[in-house]
Amino acid sequence: MKGRTVRLPTMAPGRTRTTTVATLASFALLSASGLALAQSTTTVTTTVAGGSRQLAVTDLAGNPLTAMALSPGVPTAFRVRVADSDYLATQGFAVQSTLTNLYRQGDGGYDYATSIPSTRVSVSYPTSPLSLAATAVDLQPDYLLDSAAPIDCSAVATILGLSALQQLTDPLCGLLNTLTGSALSFSDVPLTGTTLTDIDLGGLGAADLPVAVAAGSDAGSYTAPDCVNGIGAAAGCTGSGTVRTYLTGTPPGASLNAALTTLLNGQTLAGPLASADGTGAVAPVSAAVQALQNAPSTAVADFGNTLTQYSGAQQTDLINGLIAAARDTIEPADLAALTGQYHAFPQLSVSPDDAGA
């Protein structure tokens, strides 16, 4: 068989808003003068709402793949692309394929008695089978509130300008004076920031991305034909065929947390911890007070409850004056949306001893 041309109808990417698994079944269609595969199809499984994930199979230049020239023993590469837009980063995906036998096609239709078995068509990958582009996330981090030093009545008096007499009746001073040593120290009180931060993940490795992307591990031949999809259903064989996985994206694991922490290392928080509505700060003062009220420590929860007895402006002054730091913590659930493109470059080969070679 000299250079055969594999013709693929234009594939519609998975355009539903909630795709997590895209299966490329019954891969291609040969020219009318040669042997034929079943028409390619795309199956999409819907699982969650939010954003969009699209699949496209193209040539190496990114054009829709409508034809592919195959020569015996010569691997021919194409591109599999998955594109996420504002997608939930916790949802993985897999792009898989099955293959019919290659049947001769003539004016009267397909000659099912003449074929190249699917087992003689194999998938391989170049040395670097994966590329990533424009990968970024919106991060809504959780912060951990910390007091760097004990809080006592004198600290409150300094912030609010209380006189010695006012300190005797101030509710916060009254609370602090009931605590051992007239002091309150706390840490690890979670506070969710309201501002989404765009983070470019281009410097991360594939295994550290919010969706850890991999390609190239599932090489080999299609050892059994697809007899369910396309023309395979009319070929008189049985079985759903060998599945080959071109590209996968796995939901995030612990490596992502470490990678994002490293990426953000040394970045300081912009602005104060709290402001009236969160503008220019980590969070609105109401959220900071609520976080303190919800703390597992009874003393810290009482501290948050007592803060509600002050005006909003006073709460802001006390929060920013008494709480000296907020540390970032990164968790997969903090990733609000993912935007990125993932490319794999499988290669199809037909063995040189095929019929007609």
C-alpha positions in Angstrom: 0.0 0.0 0.0 1.5 3.3 -1.0 0.6 6.5 0.7 -3.0 6.1 1.6 -5.0 9.2 2.5 -7.1 9.0 5.6 -10.1 11.3 5.4 -11.7 12.5 8.6 -15.0 14.4 8.6 -14.8 17.6 10.5 -15.3 16.8 14.1 -17.5 19.0 16.3 -15.8 19.6 19.6 -17.6 18.8 22.8 -19.5 22.1 23.2 -21.6 21.3 26.2 -20.9 23.5 29.2 -20.1 20.5 31.4 -18.0 17.9 29.5 -15.5 15.8 31.5 -14.9 12.8 29.2 -14.5 13.0 25.5 -14.3 9.7 23.6 -13.1 9.7 19.9 -14.7 6.5 18.5 -14.0 4.8 15.2 -11.3 7.0 14.1 -11.2 7.8 10.4 -12.4 7.4 6.8 -10.1 6.3 3.9 -10.3 7.6 0.4 -12.9 6.0 -2.0 -10.2 4.2 -3.9 -8.7 2.5 -0.9 -9.8 0.9 2.3 -12.1 2.6 4.8 -12.6 3.1 8.5 -15.8 4.1 10.2 -16.7 7.7 10.3 -15.3 9.4 13.4 -17.7 10.4 16.2 -17.3 12.3 19.4 -19.1 11.2 22.6 -19.3 13.6 25.5 -20.3 12.7 29.1 -21.9 15.5 31.1 -21.3 15.5 34.9 -21.2 19.1 36.4 -22.1 22.6 35.6 -19.8 25.5 35.2 -17.6 26.8 32.3 -16.9 24.9 29.2 -14.5 22.1 28.0 -14.1 21.5 24.3 -12.4 18.8 22.2 -10.8 19.3 18.8 -8.8 16.9 16.6 -6.7 18.9 14.1 -3.6 18.7 12.0 -0.3 20.0 13.4 -1.1 23.5 12.2 -4.3 23.5 14.1 -6.6 23.2 11.1 -9.6 20.8 11.3 -8.4 17.3 10.4 -10.2 16.2 7.3 -7.4 14.1 5.7 -4.3 12.3 6.8 -1.7 10.6 4.5 -0.5 7.2 5.9 2.4 5.3 4.4 3.3 1.8 5.7 5.7 2.0 8.6 5.8 5.8 8.7 4.2 7.4 11.8 1.9 10.3 11.0 1.1 12.8 13.8 -2.0 14.8 14.5 -3.1 17.0 17.3 -5.7 16.4 20.1 -6.7 19.6 21.9 -8.7 20.1 25.0 -9.6 23.7 25.8 -11.0 24.8 29.2 -12.7 28.1 29.7 -13.8 29.2 33.2 -14.1 25.5 34.0 -14.2 23.9 37.4 -10.7 22.7 38.0 -11.8 19.7 40.0 -13.1 17.9 37.0 -10.8 15.6 35.0 -11.1 14.3 31.5 -9.9 11.5 29.1 -9.8 11.6 25.3 -10.0 8.0 24.0 -10.4 6.2 20.7 -11.4 2.9 19.2 -10.8 1.7 15.6 -12.7 -0.5 13.1 -11.0 -2.7 10.7 -10.0 -0.9 7.5 -12.5 -2.1 4.8 -12.3 -1.6 1.1 -14.7 1.0 -0.2 -16.0 1.0 -3.8 -19.0 2.3 -5.8 -21.2 -0.3 -4.3 -20.3 0.4 -0.7 -17.9 -1.3 1.7 -16.4 -4.7 0.9 -16.4 -6.3 4.3 -14.5 -9.3 3.0 -11.4 -7.2 2.2 -9.8 -5.4 5.1 -6.7 -4.4 7.0 -7.2 -5.6 10.5 -7.2 -2.9 13.2 -4.4 -4.8 14.9 -2.0 -3.6 12.2 -2.8 0.1 13.1 -0.9 1.4 16.1 -0.6 4.5 18.1 2.8 6.0 19.1 4.0 9.3 20.4 7.0 11.6 19.7 9.6 12.2 22.3 7.7 15.2 23.7 4.0 14.4 23.1 2.4 17.2 25.2 2.2 20.9 25.1 0.4 23.4 27.3 -0.7 26.9 26.4 -2.4 29.9 28.2 -2.9 28.0 31.4 -4.2 30.1 34.3 -6.6 29.9 37.2 -8.7 32.3 39.2 -7.7 31.7 42.8 -9.9 32.6 45.7 -7.5 31.8 48.6 -8.3 31.0 52.1 -6.2 33.0 54.6 -5.3 32.0 58.1 -5.6 34.9 60.6 -2.8 35.1 63.1 -2.0 37.4 66.0 1.7 37.9 66.1 1.6 39.1 69.8 -0.9 38.7 72.7 -3.9 41.1 72.5 -4.7 42.9 75.8 -6.7 45.9 76.9 -3.8 48.3 76.4 -3.6 47.3 72.7 -7.3 48.0 72.4 -7.0 51.3 74.2 -4.2 52.4 71.9 -6.2 51.6 68.7 -9.5 53.2 70.0 -7.9 56.0 72.1 -9.7 54.9 75.2 -9.0 56.8 78.5 -8.3 54.9 81.7 -11.9 55.3 82.8 -13.3 54.1 79.4 -11.1 51.0 79.6 -13.0 50.0 82.8 -16.3 49.8 80.9 -15.1 48.8 77.4 -16.6 45.4 76.5 -13.5 44.2 74.7 -11.3 45.1 77.6 -13.7 43.4 79.9 -13.4 40.2 77.8 -9.6 40.3 77.7 -9.4 40.9 81.4 -11.1 37.6 82.0 -8.5 35.7 80.1 -5.4 34.3 81.7 -2.7 37.0 81.7 -5.2 39.5 80.3 -4.2 38.4 76.8 -5.5 36.6 73.8 -3.5 35.0 71.1 -4.8 32.9 68.2 -3.9 31.5 64.9 -5.3 29.4 62.0 -8.7 31.1 61.9 -9.7 30.7 58.2 -10.8 33.7 56.3 -11.9 33.5 52.7 -10.9 36.4 50.5 -13.5 37.9 48.2 -11.2 39.0 45.4 -10.2 36.5 42.7 -6.6 36.6 41.8 -5.5 35.6 38.3 -2.4 33.4 38.4 -0.4 32.4 35.3 0.5 28.7 35.6 2.8 28.6 32.6 5.8 28.0 34.8 4.3 24.8 36.3 5.0 21.3 35.1 2.2 19.2 33.6 1.9 17.1 36.8 1.4 20.3 38.9 -1.4 21.9 37.0 -4.9 22.1 38.4 -5.7 19.4 36.0 -2.6 17.2 35.8 -2.3 16.5 32.1 -0.6 13.5 30.6 -0.1 11.9 27.2 2.0 9.2 25.6 1.6 6.4 28.0 -1.0 4.4 26.0 0.9 3.4 22.9 0.3 0.2 20.9 -2.0 -1.4 18.3 -5.8 -1.6 18.2 -5.7 -5.3 19.1 -9.5 -5.7 18.6 -11.8 -3.8 16.1 -14.7 -1.6 17.1 -17.8 -3.5 15.8 -20.3 -1.2 17.5 -19.7 2.3 16.0 -19.9 3.5 12.4 -19.4 1.0 9.7 -18.1 -1.5 12.2 -21.7 -2.1 13.3 -22.4 -3.6 9.8 -19.2 -5.5 9.4 -20.4 -8.7 11.1 -17.8 -8.8 13.8 -18.3 -8.6 17.5 -16.8 -6.5 20.3 -16.5 -2.8 21.2 -12.8 -2.6 20.3 -9.5 -1.8 21.9 -9.6 1.6 23.7 -6.5 3.8 23.3 -6.2 6.9 25.5 -4.6 9.9 23.8 -4.8 12.5 26.5 -5.9 12.7 30.1 -6.4 15.4 32.7 -6.5 14.3 36.4 -8.2 16.3 39.1 -5.7 18.1 41.3 -3.7 16.5 44.1 -1.3 17.5 46.8 1.4 18.4 44.3 -0.8 21.4 43.1 -0.9 22.8 46.6 2.9 22.7 46.9 3.4 24.1 43.4 1.0 27.1 44.0 2.6 27.8 47.4 6.0 27.9 45.7 4.6 30.1 43.0 3.1 32.6 45.5 6.1 32.4 47.9 7.3 35.9 48.8 4.2 37.7 47.6 2.8 40.0 50.2 -0.8 40.7 50.8 -1.9 43.9 49.1 -3.5 46.5 51.4 -4.9 46.0 54.9 -6.6 42.8 56.1 -10.1 44.3 56.3 -12.0 47.2 54.9 -15.7 48.2 55.0 -16.6 46.2 51.9 -13.4 44.4 51.1 -12.2 47.0 48.6 -8.4 47.2 48.8 -8.2 44.6 51.4 -8.2 40.8 51.9 -11.9 40.7 53.0 -14.8 42.8 54.2 -14.6 43.5 57.9 -17.8 41.6 58.4 -16.2 38.5 57.0 -13.2 38.8 59.3 -15.5 39.2 62.3 -17.6 36.2 61.2 -14.4 34.1 60.8 -13.5 34.9 64.4 -17.0 34.1 65.6 -16.8 30.7 63.9 -13.4 29.8 65.3 -13.3 26.5 67.2 -11.6 28.2 70.2 -14.3 29.5 72.6 -12.1 32.4 73.6 -11.5 33.5 70.0 -15.3 33.1 69.2 -16.1 35.3 72.2 -13.6 37.8 70.9 -15.4 37.8 67.5 -18.8 38.1 69.2 -17.6 41.1 71.3 -16.3 42.9 68.2 -19.9 43.1 67.0 -20.7 45.6 69.8 -18.5 48.2 68.0 -19.3 50.3 64.9 -18.1 49.1 61.5 -15.3 51.6 61.5 -14.2 50.6 64.9 -14.3 46.9 63.9 -12.1 47.7 61.0 -9.6 49.5 63.2 -9.5 46.7 65.7 -9.2 43.9 63.1 -6.4 45.7 61.3 -4.7 46.8 64.5 -4.9 43.6 66.6 -4.5 40.9 63.9 -1.0 41.3 62.6 -0.9 38.8 59.8 -2.8 36.6 57.4 -1.1 33.6 55.8 -2.2 32.2 52.5 -3.2 28.5 52.3 -3.9 26.9 48.9 -6.4 24.1 48.4 -7.8 22.7 45.2 -11.3 23.9 46.2 -9.9 27.5 46.1 -9.5 27.3 42.4 -12.6 29.0 41.1 -12.0 28.6 37.3 -9.5 27.2 35.0 -8.6 28.5 31.5 -6.1 26.6 29.4 -5.3 24.5 26.4 -3.8 21.0 26.5 -2.3 19.4 23.4 -1.3 15.8 22.7 0.3 14.6 19.5 -0.5 11.0 18.8 0.9 9.2 15.7 -0.9 6.6 13.7 1.1 3.9 11.8 0.1 1.0 9.5 2.5 -1.9 9.6 4.5 -2.4 6.3 3.2 -6.0 5.7 -0.5 -4.9 5.4 -2.4 -6.3 2.5 -1.7 -4.3 -0.6 1.6 -2.9 0.7 
